[in-house]
Amino acid sequence: MLALLLAGCAEVTANGPSMFGTSPGASGESAPGGTPATTGTLATDRATETREGASSSAGRLGWTDCDGGFECAKLRVPLDHDNPQGEQIELAVTRLPATGDRISSLVINPGGPGGSGVEYAKAARLLFGDEVRERFDIVGFDPRGVGGSAPIDCLDDAELDAFLALDASPDSVQEQEALAEGGRRFAQGCSARSGRLLAHVGTVDAARDLELLRQALGDQKLTYLGKSYGTFLGAVYADLFPGKVRALVLDGALDPAASRVRVNADQAVGVEGALRAYAADCLTRDDCPFRSRTVDGALKEVSELLKRADAQPLPSEGGRKVTEALATLGVLTPLYDRNAWPELTETLRLAMDGDGTLLLRNADQLMGRHEDGTYSSQTEANMAVNCLDGPYPAEPSAFAKAAGDASSQAPRFGPYVMWSSLPCASWPAKPTFIPGPLVAKGAAPILVIGTERDPATPYKWAEALAKQLEPGVLLRYVGDGHTAYSTGSPCVDEAVDRYLLTGLPPKDGTICPSKG
């Protein structure tokens, strides 16, 4: 089991990442069983110290040629930004140089947390049109704790297999105890293998790295595209360094002022809604695998499939067993992208015939598991960052209550999502962000995009973030899938490109219709 990932996919496509995640949250609302959240912006005194005018020293970037016309470099940054002369770590950076009259760099982040910006940037020619690539160096970096940037390591590959296969929607005391023990082992493994890093991989630290990257790139101000969790990174940056913002696109926005438990509950409802939309579409097609001809009946068949996997894991090619947790991941992964709905149809058809191979393939893609059985860092980095980005309940009993509450609105995904953050209950490092509104007072206009039926970042989060940000401008995409830019909507793409090129956002409240 794992806290759901917010974008950042092992397989980068033109659509960008397709991962979900637990996000930051809490606005004067207590996490059940945990510490009451404090309404505000950034949690620590050091946030104030690093605002405009604070001293910082950017490292230098020594670019070398990489494959495919890209250039690569390493940026040295302090492990602890409060001790800038202390231990340094290196961040992996890549760029695709502008093809024409350059405006500046365009730094991109795919989300996660745990998604690789370096890998995401490799899709630059698919993600961006000719005009944007003509005027911007497309720059991706792996945030600290991810990929090529001092990656977090918690478990070996076999242990991670076992952890992700745990019953993450326990329906007995014994299963709850096993899940709690798995969460403790995960946290203990992170402490043993990555102890010196754990207190320094939160989004506040990553935002300060982003400012050092801007300086090292030689840009007077930051131009940035963040998707999903990357919207939170961008919003934290803007709140810390409002005078350094040129243009920020925050697509698939998170609400920094939502409680942790509320965030998980909202996500579960979002995934449930996406499954309902998929089922309605599926029933209009000849190859739909459902026996029932109603949406509610189809959803009941998905529930029955997950219950069968709970009682007896499904077999798959290669011999691995598909537990209920892996089957849940296998269903939700294709819900990120409407273009992947045909894949979900084939996945369900095979699974309903007793073969979990495609469910497992989808789960592996989401979790960053490679064909050789090794994992990328995204699973462990996701948990490490999330556990620092706000307080979680301290007792398993609080997770049990939250799971029960969520099951009424999201019976297929609610318990899984609510239990997914359990390792944070015993995390060895304290949160470095106190959830609350991010304001970015005095910044240039910031474009916030929300998709009406986004399964991972509900549209109401985009509304909330745009309202919190003093310079926030909201664009609404009436469509399905996770994030909107470069997913096939000419209306969204034209508005974003114009804003990136000119700094002029669309009118606040602009609505882009479904691409059909």
C-alpha positions as CSV (number, residue, x, y, z in Angstrom):
1,M,0.0,0.0,0.0
2,L,1.1,3.6,-0.5
3,A,-0.2,7.1,-0.2
4,L,-1.6,7.8,-3.6
5,L,0.7,9.6,-5.9
6,L,-0.1,12.9,-7.5
7,A,1.2,12.7,-11.1
8,G,4.7,11.6,-12.0
9,C,4.6,8.4,-13.9
10,A,7.3,5.9,-14.6
11,E,6.3,6.1,-18.2
12,V,6.3,9.7,-19.4
13,T,3.9,10.3,-22.3
14,A,2.7,13.4,-24.2
15,N,0.0,13.6,-21.5
16,G,2.7,13.9,-18.9
17,P,2.6,11.9,-15.7
18,S,-0.4,9.9,-14.5
19,M,0.2,9.4,-10.8
20,F,-1.7,10.4,-7.9
21,G,-0.8,11.3,-4.4
22,T,-1.6,12.4,-1.0
23,S,-1.2,16.1,-0.8
24,P,-0.6,18.8,1.8
25,G,-3.4,20.1,3.8
26,A,-5.0,21.4,7.0
27,S,-6.7,24.7,7.7
28,G,-7.4,25.1,11.3
29,E,-8.8,21.6,11.3
30,S,-7.4,18.8,13.4
31,A,-6.2,15.7,11.8
32,P,-8.0,12.9,13.7
33,G,-5.8,11.7,16.5
34,G,-3.0,14.0,15.5
35,T,-1.8,17.5,16.2
36,P,-4.2,20.4,15.5
37,A,-3.2,22.2,12.3
38,T,-2.3,25.8,12.5
39,T,-3.8,28.1,9.8
40,G,-1.1,30.1,8.1
41,T,1.4,29.9,5.3
42,L,4.8,28.3,5.8
43,A,5.2,26.6,9.1
44,T,8.7,27.6,10.4
45,D,10.5,30.8,11.2
46,R,12.9,30.1,8.4
47,A,10.2,30.7,5.8
48,T,10.1,34.4,6.7
49,E,13.9,34.5,6.7
50,T,14.0,33.3,3.1
51,R,11.5,35.7,1.6
52,E,12.5,38.6,-0.7
53,G,15.8,40.0,0.2
54,A,17.1,36.9,2.0
55,S,20.7,36.0,1.2
56,S,21.3,32.9,-0.9
57,S,24.1,31.5,-3.0
58,A,23.3,29.6,-6.1
59,G,25.7,26.9,-7.3
60,R,27.0,26.9,-10.9
61,L,25.7,24.6,-13.7
62,G,28.3,23.0,-15.9
63,W,26.3,21.8,-18.8
64,T,27.3,18.7,-20.8
65,D,25.7,17.2,-23.9
66,C,23.1,14.4,-23.4
67,D,21.3,12.3,-25.9
68,G,18.7,13.8,-28.1
69,G,19.8,17.4,-28.0
70,F,19.5,17.7,-24.3
71,E,22.1,19.1,-21.9
72,C,22.7,17.8,-18.4
73,A,24.1,19.3,-15.2
74,K,24.3,19.0,-11.4
75,L,23.3,21.8,-9.0
76,R,24.9,21.8,-5.6
77,V,22.5,22.9,-2.8
78,P,22.6,22.8,1.0
79,L,21.2,19.7,2.6
80,D,19.9,22.0,5.3
81,H,19.0,25.5,4.0
82,D,19.4,26.8,7.6
83,N,23.0,25.8,7.4
84,P,24.0,26.9,3.8
85,Q,27.7,26.3,4.4
86,G,27.2,22.7,5.7
87,E,26.7,19.5,3.8
88,Q,25.8,19.8,0.2
89,I,23.8,17.5,-2.1
90,E,23.5,17.5,-5.9
91,L,20.3,17.9,-7.9
92,A,20.1,16.4,-11.4
93,V,19.1,19.0,-14.0
94,T,18.4,18.7,-17.7
95,R,17.4,21.2,-20.4
96,L,16.3,21.3,-24.1
97,P,17.8,24.6,-25.4
98,A,15.4,27.0,-27.1
99,T,15.5,26.8,-30.8
100,G,15.1,30.5,-31.5
101,D,15.0,33.9,-29.7
102,R,15.1,32.8,-26.1
103,I,12.9,34.5,-23.4
104,S,14.1,32.5,-20.4
105,S,14.1,29.0,-19.0
106,L,10.7,27.2,-18.5
107,V,11.1,25.0,-15.5
108,I,8.7,22.0,-15.4
109,N,7.6,19.6,-12.6
110,P,5.4,16.6,-13.3
111,G,4.1,16.1,-9.7
112,G,4.3,13.2,-7.4
113,P,5.8,13.9,-5.0
114,G,8.4,11.6,-6.3
115,G,8.1,12.3,-10.0
116,S,11.3,12.9,-12.0
117,G,11.5,16.3,-13.6
118,V,14.5,15.1,-15.6
119,E,12.5,12.2,-17.2
120,Y,9.5,14.5,-17.7
121,A,11.6,17.1,-19.6
122,K,12.6,14.3,-22.0
123,A,9.1,14.5,-23.4
124,A,9.4,18.3,-24.0
125,R,8.9,17.9,-27.8
126,L,5.6,16.2,-27.1
127,L,4.5,18.4,-24.3
128,F,5.1,21.8,-25.9
129,G,4.5,23.3,-29.3
130,D,7.0,24.8,-31.6
131,E,6.5,28.4,-30.4
132,V,7.1,27.6,-26.8
133,R,10.1,25.5,-27.5
134,E,11.5,28.3,-29.8
135,R,11.3,30.8,-27.0
136,F,12.2,28.8,-23.9
137,D,14.9,26.4,-22.6
138,I,12.7,23.6,-21.3
139,V,14.3,22.6,-17.9
140,G,13.5,19.7,-15.7
141,F,15.1,18.8,-12.4
142,D,14.7,15.9,-9.9
143,P,13.7,17.4,-6.6
144,R,15.7,16.4,-3.6
145,G,15.0,12.8,-2.6
146,V,14.0,11.8,-6.1
147,G,15.8,10.0,-9.0
148,G,19.2,11.6,-9.5
149,S,19.0,14.0,-6.6
150,A,20.0,12.2,-3.4
151,P,17.2,9.7,-3.7
152,I,15.3,8.4,-0.7
153,D,15.7,4.7,0.0
154,C,13.7,2.8,2.6
155,L,13.3,-0.8,1.6
156,D,14.9,-3.3,-0.8
157,D,12.9,-4.4,-3.8
158,A,11.5,-7.6,-2.3
159,E,10.4,-5.7,0.9
160,L,8.8,-3.0,-1.3
161,D,6.9,-5.7,-3.2
162,A,5.6,-7.1,0.1
163,F,4.7,-3.6,1.5
164,L,2.7,-2.6,-1.6
165,A,0.8,-6.0,-1.6
166,L,-0.4,-5.5,2.0
167,D,-4.1,-5.4,2.5
168,A,-4.7,-1.7,2.5
169,S,-8.4,-1.9,3.3
170,P,-8.3,-4.1,6.3
171,D,-11.5,-5.6,7.6
172,S,-10.2,-7.4,10.7
173,V,-8.1,-6.6,13.7
174,Q,-5.4,-8.9,12.5
175,E,-5.2,-7.2,9.1
176,Q,-5.1,-3.7,10.8
177,E,-2.2,-4.9,13.0
178,A,-0.3,-6.3,9.9
179,L,-0.8,-3.0,8.1
180,A,0.3,-1.0,11.1
181,E,3.4,-3.1,11.4
182,G,4.1,-2.7,7.7
183,G,3.9,1.1,8.1
184,R,6.3,1.0,11.0
185,R,8.8,-1.1,9.1
186,F,8.6,1.3,6.2
187,A,9.3,4.3,8.4
188,Q,12.1,2.5,10.2
189,G,13.7,1.5,6.9
190,C,13.7,5.1,5.8
191,S,15.3,6.1,9.0
192,A,18.0,3.4,8.7
193,R,18.8,3.9,5.0
194,S,18.1,7.7,4.5
195,G,18.2,9.2,8.0
196,R,20.2,12.3,7.2
197,L,17.9,13.2,4.4
198,L,14.5,12.6,6.0
199,A,14.1,16.0,7.7
200,H,15.1,17.9,4.5
201,V,13.0,16.6,1.6
202,G,9.8,18.5,2.2
203,T,8.3,20.9,-0.3
204,V,9.5,24.0,1.5
205,D,13.1,22.8,1.0
206,A,12.4,21.9,-2.7
207,A,11.0,25.4,-3.2
208,R,14.1,26.9,-1.9
209,D,16.1,24.7,-4.2
210,L,13.9,26.0,-7.1
211,E,15.0,29.5,-6.2
212,L,18.7,28.5,-6.3
213,L,18.0,26.8,-9.7
214,R,16.5,30.0,-11.0
215,Q,19.6,31.9,-10.0
216,A,21.9,29.3,-11.5
217,L,20.0,29.4,-14.8
218,G,20.6,33.1,-14.9
219,D,16.9,34.0,-15.2
220,Q,15.8,37.3,-13.6
221,K,12.4,35.7,-12.7
222,L,10.9,32.2,-12.7
223,T,8.7,30.8,-15.5
224,Y,7.3,27.5,-14.4
225,L,4.8,24.8,-15.2
226,G,3.8,22.5,-12.4
227,K,1.3,19.7,-12.7
228,S,-0.6,18.1,-9.8
229,Y,1.7,18.0,-6.8
230,G,3.9,20.4,-8.8
231,T,1.2,23.0,-8.3
232,F,1.9,22.9,-4.6
233,L,5.7,23.3,-5.2
234,G,5.0,26.3,-7.4
235,A,2.6,27.9,-4.9
236,V,5.0,27.5,-2.0
237,Y,7.7,29.0,-4.2
238,A,5.5,32.0,-5.0
239,D,4.6,32.5,-1.4
240,L,8.3,32.5,-0.4
241,F,9.6,34.5,-3.4
242,P,6.7,36.5,-4.8
243,G,8.9,39.1,-6.5
244,K,10.7,36.4,-8.5
245,V,7.6,35.2,-10.3
246,R,7.4,35.9,-14.0
247,A,4.7,33.3,-15.0
248,L,3.5,30.2,-13.1
249,V,1.1,27.6,-14.6
250,L,-0.4,25.4,-11.8
251,D,-2.3,22.7,-13.6
252,G,-4.3,20.1,-11.5
253,A,-4.1,22.3,-8.4
254,L,-3.8,21.2,-4.8
255,D,-5.5,23.1,-1.9
256,P,-2.8,23.9,0.6
257,A,-5.4,24.7,3.2
258,A,-7.3,21.4,3.2
259,S,-6.8,19.0,6.1
260,R,-4.8,15.9,5.4
261,V,-7.8,13.7,6.1
262,R,-10.0,16.0,3.9
263,V,-7.5,15.7,1.1
264,N,-7.5,11.9,1.2
265,A,-11.3,11.9,1.4
266,D,-11.6,14.3,-1.6
267,Q,-9.3,12.2,-3.6
268,A,-11.2,9.0,-2.9
269,V,-14.4,10.7,-4.0
270,G,-12.6,12.0,-7.1
271,V,-11.5,8.5,-8.1
272,E,-14.9,7.1,-7.4
273,G,-16.4,9.8,-9.7
274,A,-13.9,9.0,-12.4
275,L,-14.8,5.3,-12.2
276,R,-18.5,6.2,-12.5
277,A,-17.8,8.3,-15.6
278,Y,-15.8,5.5,-17.1
279,A,-18.6,3.0,-16.4
280,A,-21.2,5.2,-18.1
281,D,-19.0,5.5,-21.2
282,C,-18.2,1.8,-21.2
283,L,-21.8,0.8,-21.3
284,T,-22.2,2.6,-24.6
285,R,-19.5,0.5,-26.2
286,D,-19.7,-3.0,-27.7
287,D,-16.6,-4.3,-25.9
288,C,-17.7,-3.3,-22.4
289,P,-17.0,-6.2,-20.0
290,F,-19.8,-5.5,-17.6
291,R,-22.7,-8.0,-17.4
292,S,-25.0,-5.3,-15.9
293,R,-26.4,-2.6,-18.2
294,T,-26.6,0.0,-15.5
295,V,-23.8,2.2,-14.0
296,D,-24.6,1.1,-10.4
297,G,-24.6,-2.5,-11.5
298,A,-21.2,-2.1,-13.3
299,L,-19.7,-0.5,-10.1
300,K,-21.0,-3.4,-8.1
301,E,-19.1,-5.7,-10.4
302,V,-15.9,-3.8,-9.8
303,S,-16.5,-4.2,-6.0
304,E,-17.0,-7.9,-6.5
305,L,-13.7,-8.2,-8.4
306,L,-11.8,-6.4,-5.6
307,K,-13.5,-8.6,-3.0
308,R,-12.4,-11.7,-4.9
309,A,-8.9,-10.5,-5.0
310,D,-9.1,-9.9,-1.2
311,A,-10.3,-13.4,-0.6
312,Q,-8.0,-15.1,-3.1
313,P,-5.3,-13.1,-4.9
314,L,-5.5,-13.3,-8.7
315,P,-2.8,-15.1,-10.7
316,S,-0.7,-13.2,-13.3
317,E,1.9,-14.0,-15.9
318,G,5.2,-14.5,-14.2
319,G,3.7,-15.9,-11.0
320,R,3.2,-12.8,-8.9
321,K,-0.1,-12.7,-7.0
322,V,-2.5,-9.7,-7.4
323,T,-3.8,-8.8,-4.0
324,E,-6.7,-6.5,-3.4
325,A,-4.3,-3.6,-2.9
326,L,-2.6,-4.2,-6.2
327,A,-5.9,-4.8,-8.0
328,T,-7.2,-1.4,-6.6
329,L,-4.1,0.3,-8.0
330,G,-4.6,-1.5,-11.3
331,V,-8.1,-0.2,-11.7
332,L,-7.4,3.4,-10.7
333,T,-4.2,3.9,-12.8
334,P,-6.1,4.2,-16.2
335,L,-8.6,6.5,-14.7
336,Y,-6.1,9.4,-14.9
337,D,-6.4,9.8,-18.6
338,R,-9.6,9.4,-20.6
339,N,-7.5,8.1,-23.5
340,A,-6.5,5.2,-21.3
341,W,-10.1,4.1,-20.7
342,P,-9.9,1.4,-23.4
343,E,-6.9,-0.1,-21.5
344,L,-9.1,-0.2,-18.4
345,T,-11.7,-2.1,-20.4
346,E,-9.2,-4.7,-21.4
347,T,-7.8,-4.9,-17.9
348,L,-11.2,-5.5,-16.4
349,R,-12.2,-8.1,-19.1
350,L,-9.1,-10.1,-18.3
351,A,-9.4,-9.7,-14.5
352,M,-13.1,-10.8,-14.6
353,D,-11.9,-13.9,-16.4
354,G,-9.5,-14.6,-13.5
355,D,-6.2,-13.1,-14.9
356,G,-4.7,-10.3,-13.0
357,T,-1.8,-9.6,-15.4
358,L,-2.9,-6.2,-16.7
359,L,-4.0,-5.1,-13.2
360,L,-0.5,-5.8,-12.0
361,R,1.1,-4.1,-15.0
362,N,-0.9,-0.9,-14.2
363,A,0.0,-1.0,-10.5
364,D,3.7,-1.5,-11.4
365,Q,3.5,1.5,-13.7
366,L,2.0,3.7,-11.0
367,M,4.5,2.6,-8.3
368,G,7.6,2.8,-10.5
369,R,8.4,-0.9,-10.6
370,H,10.5,-1.9,-13.6
371,E,10.2,-5.2,-15.5
372,D,13.3,-6.5,-13.8
373,G,11.7,-6.1,-10.4
374,T,13.6,-3.0,-9.3
375,Y,11.9,0.2,-8.3
376,S,12.6,3.8,-9.0
377,S,12.7,6.1,-6.0
378,Q,9.2,7.6,-6.5
379,T,7.4,5.3,-4.1
380,E,9.7,6.0,-1.2
381,A,10.2,9.7,-2.1
382,N,6.4,10.1,-2.3
383,M,5.9,8.9,1.3
384,A,8.9,10.9,2.6
385,V,7.8,14.2,1.1
386,N,4.1,13.7,2.1
387,C,5.0,12.9,5.7
388,L,6.8,16.3,6.0
389,D,4.2,18.4,4.2
390,G,1.7,18.3,7.1
391,P,0.6,16.5,10.2
392,Y,-1.1,13.1,10.0
393,P,-3.1,11.2,12.6
394,A,-0.8,9.6,15.2
395,E,-2.8,6.4,15.9
396,P,-4.0,3.6,13.6
397,S,-7.5,3.9,15.2
398,A,-7.8,7.4,13.7
399,F,-7.1,6.0,10.2
400,A,-9.7,3.2,10.8
401,K,-12.3,5.8,11.6
402,A,-11.4,8.0,8.6
403,A,-11.5,4.9,6.4
404,G,-15.0,4.0,7.7
405,D,-16.2,7.5,7.1
406,A,-14.8,7.6,3.5
407,S,-16.4,4.3,2.5
408,S,-19.9,5.8,2.4
409,Q,-19.0,8.1,-0.5
410,A,-16.2,6.1,-2.0
411,P,-16.8,2.4,-1.3
412,R,-14.3,1.1,-3.7
413,F,-11.4,3.5,-3.0
414,G,-12.2,5.3,0.3
415,P,-10.6,2.8,2.7
416,Y,-7.5,2.2,0.5
417,V,-6.8,6.0,0.2
418,M,-7.4,6.7,3.9
419,W,-5.1,3.9,5.1
420,S,-2.5,4.7,2.5
421,S,-0.7,7.4,4.6
422,L,-0.3,5.1,7.7
423,P,3.5,5.1,7.7
424,C,3.4,8.9,8.4
425,A,1.9,8.0,11.8
426,S,5.3,6.8,12.9
427,W,7.5,9.0,10.8
428,P,10.9,9.8,12.4
429,A,11.0,13.5,11.1
430,K,8.6,16.3,12.0
431,P,6.5,18.1,9.4
432,T,8.1,21.2,7.9
433,F,4.9,22.7,6.5
434,I,1.9,23.8,8.5
435,P,-1.0,23.7,6.1
436,G,-2.9,26.9,5.4
437,P,-3.5,29.4,2.7
438,L,-0.6,30.4,0.4
439,V,-1.0,34.1,-0.7
440,A,2.0,35.1,-2.8
441,K,1.3,38.8,-2.1
442,G,2.7,41.0,-4.8
443,A,3.5,38.3,-7.3
444,A,2.8,38.6,-11.0
445,P,-0.5,36.8,-12.2
446,I,-0.4,33.1,-11.5
447,L,-2.6,30.8,-13.7
448,V,-4.4,28.0,-11.9
449,I,-6.1,25.3,-13.9
450,G,-8.7,22.8,-12.7
451,T,-10.3,20.0,-14.6
452,E,-14.0,19.5,-13.8
453,R,-13.8,15.7,-13.4
454,D,-10.2,15.3,-12.4
455,P,-9.9,12.0,-10.4
456,A,-6.8,13.1,-8.4
457,T,-7.1,16.8,-7.8
458,P,-10.7,17.8,-7.6
459,Y,-11.8,21.0,-9.3
460,K,-12.7,22.6,-6.0
461,W,-9.0,22.5,-5.1
462,A,-8.2,24.7,-8.1
463,E,-11.0,27.1,-7.0
464,A,-9.6,27.2,-3.5
465,L,-6.0,27.8,-4.6
466,A,-6.9,30.5,-7.1
467,K,-8.9,32.3,-4.4
468,Q,-6.0,32.0,-1.8
469,L,-3.3,33.4,-4.2
470,E,-3.6,37.2,-4.3
471,P,-2.6,37.1,-8.0
472,G,-4.4,33.9,-8.8
473,V,-6.3,33.5,-12.1
474,L,-8.6,30.5,-12.5
475,L,-9.1,28.6,-15.8
476,R,-11.7,25.8,-15.8
477,Y,-11.5,22.8,-18.1
478,V,-14.8,20.9,-18.6
479,G,-13.4,17.5,-19.1
480,D,-12.1,14.2,-17.7
481,G,-8.7,13.1,-16.6
482,H,-5.9,14.4,-14.5
483,T,-4.6,17.8,-15.5
484,A,-5.5,19.7,-18.7
485,Y,-2.6,21.3,-20.5
486,S,-1.2,19.2,-23.4
487,T,-4.0,16.6,-23.1
488,G,-5.8,17.6,-26.3
489,S,-7.8,20.8,-25.5
490,P,-6.9,23.6,-28.0
491,C,-8.6,26.1,-25.7
492,V,-6.4,25.2,-22.7
493,D,-3.2,24.9,-24.7
494,E,-3.7,28.3,-26.4
495,A,-4.4,30.1,-23.1
496,V,-1.4,28.6,-21.4
497,D,1.0,29.2,-24.4
498,R,-0.1,32.8,-24.6
499,Y,0.4,33.3,-20.9
500,L,3.9,31.7,-21.0
501,L,5.0,33.8,-24.0
502,T,3.5,37.1,-22.9
503,G,2.8,36.9,-19.2
504,L,-0.8,37.8,-19.9
505,P,-3.2,35.3,-18.4
506,P,-6.8,34.6,-19.7
507,K,-9.6,36.3,-18.0
508,D,-10.2,35.0,-14.4
509,G,-13.0,32.4,-14.6
510,T,-12.4,31.4,-18.2
511,I,-14.1,28.1,-19.1
512,C,-12.7,25.8,-21.8
513,P,-15.2,23.2,-23.1
514,S,-14.5,19.5,-23.3
515,K,-12.4,18.4,-26.3
516,G,-15.2,16.0,-27.1
